[in-house]
Amino acid sequence: MGVLTPLAVKIGSLAWMPKLLPQITWLDKLIQRITRGHWSILRIAGLPNLMLTVVGRKSGVPHSTPLLCVPYRDGHLIAGSNFGGPKAPVWVVNVRAADRVTVAIGAEQHEATAREITGEEREVVWEHMLTTWPNYARYAARTDRTIPVFFLEPTA
């Protein structure tokens, strides 16, 4: 956690944030491209993050999305929260359809398998995720859908 983390948590809790998601994502991708992955909006805020790249299930074109992540075991947890919006982000359906994804953390990149976590295991990891990003609880309260959670496990 960094000095700006409490401010990031406050901003991330605002109900109107989903409307700005396209602009935030665009800006974060720009920052990461210019700095060659060394900086991102979430890193500046002192939060763990990664760049997820997954091939589109229909287009076959790789798409990259900056995401908050939570270190867990030997990989990372990610949530398709969309700030509690009514629909899951597009990357969720692409990850469900993909055999492998690419994960970039800073300048380091590796392949990973993505396993959706459900049931009792999801409840356990969800509590773990709340310790890093308490706003996940707010996002869950804003939506009728169950926010999908994935474990990204590096491949050998």
N, C-alpha and C positions, 0 to 999 in steps of 0.2 A: 504494500500500500504506500502511496505517495502523499505528499502534502496536498495535492489537488484532488485526491480521491473523494473526500467528503463533498466537495463541490460537484464532482461528476455524478455522485449518487443523487444529489439534490436535483441536478438538471435531468438526469435519467428518469426521475420519478414524475416529471411533469406530464400531464395528461395529453398535451398537444404535441409531444415529441414525435409520435408516429408520422405526423404530417411532414416532418423535416427529414425523415429517414433517407429518401433519395439524395438529398443534398449533402447530408452527413456522410453517407457512403461514398459519394463522388469525391468529396473533399479528402476523406481518409485515404482513398485509393491514390489520389494525386500526391498527398504527403508521402505515402509509402513509395510511390514510384520515384519521386524526386530524391528521397533519402536512401533509396535502394533497400527499403525494408527496415531501416534502422529506427525510424520514428513513425508513430501513428497517433491518432487522437487518443486512443485508449492508453497507449504507453505514456504519453504526456501526462495523462490523468493518474498514472501509477497503477493501472489495471492490467492484468494478464490478457493477452490478445493474440490472435493468429489471423492469417489470411487463408481462407478455405477456397480451394479451387476444385470444382467438380464439373464434369462434362454434362451438358444439357441433355436430358433424356430424349427430347424431340430433335433438337438442333444438332447435337453432336459437337457443339462448340464449347470449349472450356469457359466457365464463368468464375470469377473470383469475387469473394465477399469478405470484408473485414468483420471479425466477430470477437466479442468478449469470450474468453474461455476460462475454464477452471481446471488447473492441474489436478490430475487424479490418477493414482497408481502410476503406471508408466506411460500414460497418455493424457488426453484432455477431454473435458466435458464441454459440450456446446448446447445451447437451447434455441429452438426456433420460436422465440418469444414475440418478435416483431413489436416490441414495446407494449404487448397486450392487445394488439390489433385483432380484428375479427378473423383474419386469415393468416395462415402460416406463411412465412417467407418462401419464395420460389425455390430457394436452395434446398429446402426440406424435401420436396418431392424428387429433386435431382439426386440428393444424397441417398434417399430410399432406393432409387433405381440403379445406383452406381455400385460397382464392385470395389472400387478404390477411389480415394480422394487424395489431393495433394494439400499438405499443410505447410505453411511458411510461418516461422516464428522469428521475427527479425530477419536477418539475412540467411538463416538456415532453413532448408526445405527438405521434406521427406514425404514418402507415400504412407498412407494409412488406410485401414479398414474402418468403416463407420458402422457401429452397431447401435440401433435404436434401443433405448432402455425403457422397459415398461414394468408395470405391476409394482410389487413390493420393492424391488431393486431401485426403481425410479424414485420412490419416496425417500429412500436412504440417500441417493446421490443428490436429489433435489435439496434436501436439508444441507448437504455439504456445499452445494452451489450458492445457497443463500448466505453463507458466511463470507463469500467473495462479493456477491452482488445482491444485496437485500431487496432490490427493486423487482427481482423475479416474482416475489410474493405479490407485489402491486400489479404486475402484468397479468398474473394468473387470475387475480380478482377482477380485472377489467374485461376478461373474455370468457365466453362459454366453452371454448375449446380447451382441451388438455394440451399444454405446451410440450411439444416433443423435445426429448433430450437424447443426445447421441454421445457415445463414447468413441473417441478417435484413437485407435491403437496403431502405433507405428508398425509398419511391416518390416520384416528382416531384410 
